[in-house]
Amino acid sequence: MTADTVVAGRPSPGVGTAKKKDKKESGLLRYLVVRFLLIIPTIFILVTMVFILMRTTGDPITAALGGRLSADQLAERVAAAGYDRPLFVQYLEYLGNIIRGDFGTTISDNRAVSQVLLTYGAATLELAFYALIVAFIVGIPLGMIAAYYRDKGQDASLRVMAILFYATPVFFAGLLMKLIFSVWLGWLPTNGRASTRSDLLLQALPDKVGIYVIDALRLGNPQVIGDVLVHAILPAITLGLLTAGIFLRLVRANVIGTLSLDYVESARSRGVSEFRLVRKHAYRPALIPIITVIGLQIALLLGGAVLTETTFEWKGLGFQLVQYLQARDFVAVQGIVILLAIIVAITNFVVDIIAALIDPRVRY
């Protein structure tokens, strides 16, 4: 060991620091690799479960068209689609098709399921994004206020509000919102993603993304932009309040926990106001649990989107899922459910990355 790296028989501080840095980097890399590899069995199990559940009613052709075709026509359609083969053979073929991005063809309207997913998936992601913004805007500030007034009347009221946000059925909240803000007050539209005129302009846009607010910005028409945003208000609030209740309680609990730590007590003893303690010292640590549960809330948002989209006729994957369920088109249902599961799995992985970068304790 050279003189540059040894001081009084011990490695220099620079060597120790480098080793710690390498250890942290290797720990982060190992954590991310493990989390990524866990996505594969998760998706595999979900695909298998969905496939088996969809086959419990028989083959998809008979389930969708039984009673509307003769026995010979049904048999011909079943054989042409390959549903008369052993179930294990169908399963292996379906896995191979999914790996290639082929989710099959819908029975009710003869469309490629992958095209249905691309067409309507953007609308669902747009609604989930709006709802997440509402959840942040409502849940985090109210959680901080509840922590500031802990064990007082304001705190009790906000906790009851959080329970109501979470416990109220999404479809009931949506109908109530429509009744108050659309029917009684006439402030907001009752359904759809845009008015008929705006919708036609957006559909005619070449190379459209499918996310209306982005397409409206590309169109450069202020009226269309305003129309799109106005139509999104009620669905976003309805779905966002569901998650806002969870965020409120999480922020409150973590801010209160942070306020009891030694460094906060030290700041309090120096005369720092309680409001400044909440805003300055307890705010950021309280956000870490929020980030770690966002992945789980994405699953909740996508599940709630099914009822929200149906209530507001927001034509996304949730709306289409209900239509295909009513038509007993289990090929389409299977594809939509699997895509939603993949989105949730990938979102959880991204959230794990963000959480590990913010809080090193997550990696170990």
N, C-alpha and C positions, 0 to 999 in steps of 0.2 A: 504494500500500500504506500503510495507516494506521500511526500510531505504536504502536498496540496490538499490531500484528503484526510490527513490525520492531524489532530491537535491533541497533545497530551495523551497519546495512545488511543484516542477515540475517533471514529469517523466524524468528519466535519458536518455541521448542520445541513449543508447543501445536499449531502448524500442521503441523510435521513428524510429530508423533504421530498427528494426525488423518488425515494422508495415508497413513501406514503402516497404520492401522486399516482405512481404506477399501480399501486394496490387499489386505489379508488377507481381508476380508469378500468382496470381488469374486473373489479366488482360490478361496475356499471355495465360493461360489455356482457359479462356472464348473466347478469339479471335480465338484460334485454333479449339475449339469445334464448334463454329459458322461457320468457314470456311469449316470444314469437313462436317458438316451437309448440307451446301449449295451445295456440290457435288451431293447429291442424287436428288434433284429436277432438277438440271442442266442436269444430264444424263437422267432422266426420260423425260424431255421435248425434248431433242435431239432424243431419241429413238422413241418417239411418232411422231415427225415431219418426221423423216426418214421413218418410217413405212407407214405413210399416203402418202408421196411423192412417195414411191416405188409402192404403190397400185393405183396411179392415172392412170396408163396404163393398169390396169386390174390385173389378177392373174399372178404370175411369170412364170408359166408353159406355158401359152398361149403367153406371151411376148417373151419367149426364143425359143419356139419350134413351134409357129404358122406358118403355111405354109409348115412345114416339116413333120407333122403328119396329119393323117386323123382326121375328127371331132370326131369319136368314140374313137380313140386313145388318143386324147387330153382330152376328157371328162373323160376317165378312169384315166389318169395321174393326172388330176386336183382333182378328187374325192379321189384318193389314198393319195395325199398330203394334203387333207383337205381344199383346197382353194375354195370349193363350199359352205362352211359354212358361216354364217354371219361374217362380217368384225370385229365386236367387239369381237366375240368369238376367231377369229384368233389372234387378238391383245393381248388378255389376255393370250392365250397360248404362244405367242411369248415372252411376258414379263417373264412368268414363265420359259421358256427355257433359256432365257438370264441369269436369276439369277442362273441357274444351269450350265452356261457356254456352253450351246448348242446354236449355232448360225444357225443351219440348215445344209442342204446339198446342194452343188452347183448343178445347173441343167446341165450346159454344160459339166462337167467332173466328176460328181457324187463323189465329195470329201466332207468330213466334213469341213465346213467353219472354225471351230476352228483349224483344222489341217493346213489349208491354212494360217490362221493368225499366227500360231506358226512358220511355215516354212519360210514365207516371211517377217514377222514383224521384225525379228532381222536385216535383211538387211536394212530396212528403218531406224530403230533406229541407226544403225551404220553410215549410211550416214548423218543423222541429227546431230549426235555427231561430226563427222568430220567437217561439215559445221559450227557448233557452234564454234569450235576451230578456224576455219578460220576467222569467224566474230570477235572473241575476238582479235586475232593477228593483224588483219587489222584495225578494227574499233576503238579500244581503243587508240592505239598509234597515229593514224592519228587524232583522236578527240583532244588529248592533244596537238599535234602540231598545229592544227587549232586554239585552244584557246591561245596558246603561241604567235602566229602571228595574233591575232584577228584584223579584219578590214584591213588586208594587202593583198598583192597579193596571198601569199601562202594560207591564210585563204579562200579567194574567190575561188581559184582553188580546194581546198579540199571540199568545200561545193558543188560545181558543181559536183565533183566526187561522193559525197554521193548521190546526186539526180540521177545521172546516174546509180549507183549501184542499187538503189531501183526501178527506173522506167524501166530499161531494162528488157524486158520479159525473163524469165528463159530459155525458149527453144531457143530463139535467141542467148543469151549469151553462151549457151551450144554448139550450132552449130558453133558459131564464135570461141570458144575455140578449138573445134575439128579441124576446118579448119586450124587454126594457128599452134597449138602445135602437132597435129597428122598428118595432111596431108602435110602442107608446111614444117614444121621443123622435123617431124618424131620423136619427143622426147617422146611422151606419147601414150599409147594405146587409141583407139577410143571408145571402149565400153566394157561392161562386168565388173564383180567384180574380175576376175582373168583370167589368160590364161587357155587354155584347160587342160594342164598337171597339173597345180596347182589346178584347180577346181576338177579334178578327185581325187587327193590326199586328198583334204579337205572333199569331199563328202564321201570318204571311211573311214574317221576318226570315230571311235566308240564314241558314246555319244557327238556328235558335238553340239556346242552351236548355230551355225548359224551366229554368228558374225565372219567374216572371219579373222580379225586380231587376235582375241583370239584363234581361231582354228589353225591358222598358228603358233602362239607362242607355243601352245600345241604340234604341230607337230614337232617343233624344227628344221625346215629346213630354213636356212637363205634365200635361193633363193625364196621359197614360200612366206616368210614374205615380202621380197622386192617386189615381184610381186604383192601381194595384196595391198601394200601401193602405188605403182606406179599407179595401176588401179583406186585408190580412189582419186588421186590428182585432175583431171579435174572435176569430179562431185562435189567434196567437195568445190572447189573454185567457181564453177558456182553457187551453192546454197548458199555458205557462204557469197559471196559478196552482195547478196540480203539483208541479215541482217546486214552486216558490215556498209552499208550506214546509217541505223537507229542508230546503236551504235555510229558511228562517230558524228552525229549531237547531240545525247543525251549527250555524254561526253563533246563535245565542249560547249554546252549551260550550263551544270552544272559546269564545271571548271571555265568558265567566271563568273558565278554567285557566286561561292565560292571565287574567287579572289577579289570580292568587299566587302567581310565581314570584320568586324572590326579587328579580330585577324590577318587576312592576311595583312590588311593595316598597322597594328602595326609592323608586321615582315618586311614589305617593308620599313617602316620608319627607321628600324634599319639597313638597307643596304643589306638585303637578296636579292639575285639575282632573277629575274623573272623566270628563268628556275627552280631554287630551289623551288620557291613558287608553281609553277605548279606541280612539281614532288613530293614535300614533303607535302604541305598543302592542295592542291586542288584535288589530285588524288583520295584518298579514299572516300571522300564525294561524288565525282562524280560517283563512282561505285554503290552506293545504288540505284539510278533510273534504272541503267542497270539491276541489279538483279531483281527488281520488274517487269520489262517488259519482262524478259526472258520467262515467261509462255506464254505471247502473241506471242512472236517470235517462240516458239515451234510450235504453230498453223500455223504460216507463213511458217516455215521450212517444216512441214509435207505437207502443201498444195503445196509448191514449189517442194517437192520431187516427186509428181506425174509427173510433166513435166520433171524434171531432170532425173528420172529413165527411163522414156520413151526415152529421147534423148540419153542417154548413155547405154541403155539396161541393167540397173542395176536392177536385178530381185528382187525387193522388193514389198511392198504392193502397191505402186503407179503404178509400172509396171503392176502388176496383176489386179489392179483396171481398168486400161484402157482395158486390154484384156477382162475382164468380162463385161465391158460396151459395147464393140463391139459385144460380144456374147449375149447381153441383158439378162445376168444372174443376175437378180436383187436380188436374195437371197444372192449371194456372195457379190455384191456391198453393200447391206444393212449391212452385217456383217463387212466389211472392214471400212465403214464410221463410224459405231458405235464404233468400236475399236479405231479408230483415235480420236474420240470425247472423249472417256474415258481416253486415254493417255493425251490429252490436259488438261482435268479437273484435273487429278491427278497431272500433272506437275505444274499446277497453284497452287494447294494446297501446294506442296513441296516448291515452290518459296515463297509463303506467309509465310511459317514457317521460311525460311532463312531470309527473309526481316524483319520479326518481331524480330528475334534474333539479327540482326545487328542494326536495327533502332527501338528503343522502341516507337517512335512516331507512327509507323504503327498500333500499337495495340489499340490506343485510338481514 
